[in-house]
Amino acid sequence: MGSRMATKQRKLARLLSLIGALLLFNFPARAANQCPWLNEATASGLIGGDSVGSFTSTPDAHGGACVFTEKAGGIARTLTITVEIATDPHARVSALAQSCAAGATRLSAIGNEAFDCSADVRRGQLGERAVGRVRNQVFTITLSSTLKDDPILTRNALQSRTYTAAEQVAGNLF
């Protein structure tokens, strides 16, 4: 009777081990975002939902692009950060300022020559862009929503959250 009980216990232990292994392999693995200027948790807070980030480095490894995206209910919210090393950073920031459709607003205490402007990429979308520089590093931050009347990323929220992202990025570039 004792050996039967021990055999059943071994079989049960093997079964539980197998179930545990299967559960472990069924959880999706997600690589940690390697964005050097902003983490996924902060980006998620700025976007207004759980975001997934990706990072692409430039060939010189001094710049790159981070893209954080949150998709829910047919709406996509995206935060994009680009950093580039410019030979003439003042000229690069000036060129980016001219691409603002409705004019640029200066941002104080954010690196050098920082500004903010509307970045409504397409009709029916809503977006905001901040641009600035720290030494020879020019950064661009774009926060957008595919929903023109987004209840989370309103125009005021976009401006405020883009400013917060610009503070964070400029601070990390120093």
C-alpha positions as CSV (number, residue, x, y, z in Angstrom):
1,M,0.0,0.0,0.0
2,G,2.9,2.4,0.8
3,S,4.6,1.8,-2.5
4,R,1.4,2.5,-4.4
5,M,1.0,5.8,-2.6
6,A,4.6,6.7,-3.4
7,T,4.2,5.9,-7.0
8,K,1.0,8.0,-7.2
9,Q,2.9,10.9,-5.6
10,R,5.8,10.7,-8.1
11,K,3.3,10.6,-11.0
12,L,1.5,13.6,-9.5
13,A,4.8,15.5,-9.0
14,R,5.8,14.8,-12.7
15,L,2.4,16.0,-13.9
16,L,2.6,19.2,-11.9
17,S,6.2,19.8,-13.1
18,L,5.0,19.3,-16.7
19,I,2.1,21.7,-16.2
20,G,4.4,24.2,-14.7
21,A,6.8,24.0,-17.6
22,L,4.0,24.4,-20.1
23,L,2.7,27.5,-18.3
24,L,6.1,29.0,-18.2
25,F,6.6,28.6,-22.0
26,N,3.1,30.0,-22.7
27,F,3.9,33.5,-21.2
28,P,5.0,35.8,-24.0
29,A,8.4,37.1,-23.5
30,R,9.1,40.8,-24.2
31,A,12.5,42.3,-24.4
32,A,13.2,45.3,-22.3
33,N,13.1,48.6,-24.2
34,Q,16.6,50.0,-24.5
35,C,15.6,53.7,-25.1
36,P,18.4,55.7,-23.4
37,W,16.2,58.8,-22.9
38,L,12.9,57.5,-21.5
39,N,11.6,54.3,-20.1
40,E,8.4,52.5,-20.9
41,A,6.7,53.3,-17.6
42,T,7.2,57.0,-18.1
43,A,6.2,56.8,-21.7
44,S,3.1,54.9,-20.7
45,G,2.2,57.7,-18.3
46,L,2.7,60.3,-21.0
47,I,0.7,58.4,-23.6
48,G,-2.2,57.6,-21.2
49,G,-2.0,53.8,-21.4
50,D,0.3,50.8,-21.4
51,S,2.8,51.3,-24.2
52,V,5.3,49.1,-25.9
53,G,8.6,50.7,-26.9
54,S,11.3,50.0,-29.5
55,F,14.7,51.6,-30.0
56,T,16.8,52.0,-33.1
57,S,20.3,53.3,-32.8
58,T,22.1,55.3,-35.4
59,P,25.3,53.8,-36.9
60,D,27.5,56.0,-34.7
61,A,25.5,54.8,-31.6
62,H,25.2,58.4,-30.4
63,G,21.7,59.0,-31.6
64,G,18.6,57.1,-32.5
65,A,14.9,56.8,-32.3
66,C,12.6,55.5,-29.6
67,V,8.9,54.8,-30.5
68,F,6.4,54.0,-27.8
69,T,2.9,52.9,-29.0
70,E,-0.3,52.1,-27.2
71,K,-3.2,50.7,-29.2
72,A,-6.7,50.4,-27.7
73,G,-10.2,50.4,-29.2
74,G,-9.1,51.4,-32.7
75,I,-7.0,54.3,-31.4
76,A,-3.3,54.4,-31.6
77,R,-1.3,56.8,-29.4
78,T,2.4,57.2,-30.2
79,L,5.4,58.9,-28.6
80,T,8.4,59.2,-30.8
81,I,11.8,60.5,-29.6
82,T,14.7,61.1,-32.0
83,V,18.2,62.3,-31.1
84,E,20.8,63.2,-33.7
85,I,24.3,64.6,-33.6
86,A,24.4,67.7,-35.7
87,T,27.4,69.4,-37.2
88,D,25.5,72.7,-37.0
89,P,22.9,72.2,-34.3
90,H,21.6,75.8,-34.4
91,A,20.9,75.5,-38.1
92,R,19.2,72.1,-37.6
93,V,16.9,73.4,-34.9
94,S,16.0,76.4,-37.0
95,A,15.1,74.2,-40.0
96,L,12.9,72.1,-37.7
97,A,11.2,75.2,-36.4
98,Q,10.3,76.3,-40.0
99,S,8.4,73.0,-40.4
100,C,5.9,74.0,-37.8
101,A,2.6,74.8,-39.6
102,A,1.1,77.1,-37.0
103,G,4.3,78.6,-35.7
104,A,6.5,77.6,-32.8
105,T,6.3,78.5,-29.1
106,R,9.5,78.8,-27.1
107,L,10.0,76.3,-24.2
108,S,11.9,77.7,-21.3
109,A,14.3,75.6,-19.2
110,I,14.5,72.8,-21.8
111,G,18.0,72.5,-23.2
112,N,18.8,75.2,-25.8
113,E,16.6,76.8,-28.4
114,A,13.7,74.5,-27.5
115,F,10.2,75.1,-29.0
116,D,6.9,73.4,-29.2
117,C,4.4,73.3,-32.1
118,S,1.4,71.4,-33.5
119,A,2.3,68.2,-35.3
120,D,-1.1,67.2,-36.8
121,V,0.4,64.8,-39.2
122,R,-2.8,63.9,-41.1
123,R,-6.3,65.2,-41.2
124,G,-8.3,63.5,-38.4
125,Q,-5.2,63.1,-36.2
126,L,-3.9,65.2,-33.3
127,G,-0.2,65.7,-32.4
128,E,2.3,67.9,-30.7
129,R,6.1,68.3,-31.3
130,A,8.9,69.6,-29.1
131,V,12.4,70.2,-30.5
132,G,15.5,71.4,-28.7
133,R,19.2,70.7,-28.4
134,V,21.8,69.9,-25.7
135,R,25.2,70.9,-27.1
136,N,25.4,69.2,-30.5
137,Q,22.5,66.8,-29.9
138,V,19.2,67.8,-31.5
139,F,16.1,66.1,-30.1
140,T,12.6,65.9,-31.5
141,I,9.7,64.6,-29.5
142,T,6.3,63.9,-31.1
143,L,3.2,62.8,-29.2
144,S,0.2,61.9,-31.3
145,S,-3.2,60.2,-31.5
146,T,-5.1,58.8,-34.4
147,L,-8.3,60.2,-32.9
148,K,-8.9,63.9,-33.5
149,D,-11.1,64.2,-30.4
150,D,-9.1,61.9,-28.2
151,P,-10.4,62.2,-24.6
152,I,-7.0,61.4,-23.1
153,L,-4.7,63.3,-25.4
154,T,-6.5,66.6,-25.8
155,R,-4.5,69.6,-27.2
156,N,-3.7,70.8,-23.7
157,A,-2.7,67.4,-22.5
158,L,-0.5,66.9,-25.6
159,Q,1.3,70.2,-24.9
160,S,1.8,69.5,-21.2
161,R,2.9,65.9,-21.8
162,T,5.3,66.9,-24.6
163,Y,6.8,69.5,-22.4
164,T,7.3,66.8,-19.7
165,A,8.9,64.4,-22.2
166,A,11.2,67.2,-23.4
167,E,12.3,67.9,-19.8
168,Q,13.1,64.3,-19.3
169,V,15.0,63.9,-22.6
170,A,17.0,67.1,-22.3
171,G,18.0,66.1,-18.7
172,N,19.2,62.7,-19.9
173,L,21.2,64.3,-22.7
174,F,23.2,66.5,-20.3
